[in-house]
Amino acid sequence: MKYPPNSRVSCLLLFLVLFSGSIAAQDSMQRWRTFDFSKTALKQAEVNAVPLDELKLLRGIVFG
C-alpha cells in the first residue's frame, strides 16, 4: 500500500516527537535510580518539584 508523501512525513515527525519525549522522561528519572532512599530523606521541596507522572514512576523505584 502506498501512502502519499505528506502522510509519511507526518508519521515520521509524530514518531520522533513521541520517542524524544520518552527519552527526556528517562533522563529525568536517572537521579532517582541512583538515589539511596534507605540512607537519605527527601525534603518536601524536592517532592513538590517532581511532576505527578514521575512520582508514579518513583514509587515503583522505591518499592521495586
C-alpha positions in Angstrom: 0.0 0.0 0.0 1.4 3.4 -1.0 0.9 6.4 1.2 1.1 10.0 0.0 4.5 11.7 0.8 2.9 14.0 3.3 1.5 11.1 5.2 4.9 9.5 5.6 6.5 12.8 6.7 3.7 13.3 9.3 4.1 9.8 10.6 7.9 10.2 10.9 7.5 13.5 12.7 5.0 12.0 15.1 7.3 9.1 15.9 10.2 11.4 16.5 8.2 13.6 18.9 6.9 10.7 20.9 10.3 9.0 21.0 12.1 12.2 22.1 9.5 12.6 24.9 10.2 9.2 26.3 13.9 9.8 26.3 13.5 13.0 28.3 11.4 11.2 30.8 14.0 8.6 31.3 16.8 11.2 31.7 14.8 13.0 34.5 14.4 9.7 36.4 18.1 8.9 36.3 18.7 10.8 39.6 16.2 8.7 41.4 17.5 5.4 40.2 20.8 6.1 41.9 19.3 7.8 45.0 19.7 5.9 48.2 16.3 6.1 49.8 17.4 4.0 52.8 20.0 6.5 53.9 18.8 9.9 52.7 15.5 11.6 53.5 13.7 13.6 50.8 12.8 17.2 51.6 9.3 18.4 50.9 10.6 20.9 48.3 12.2 18.0 46.3 9.0 16.0 46.2 6.9 19.1 45.3 9.2 19.7 42.3 8.6 16.3 40.8 5.6 16.0 38.3 2.9 13.6 39.2 3.7 11.2 36.3 7.3 10.9 37.6 6.1 10.4 41.2 4.2 7.3 40.0 7.4 6.0 38.4 9.4 7.0 41.5 7.0 4.9 43.7 7.9 1.9 41.5 11.6 2.5 42.0 11.3 2.8 45.8 9.1 -0.3 46.3 10.7 -2.3 43.5 
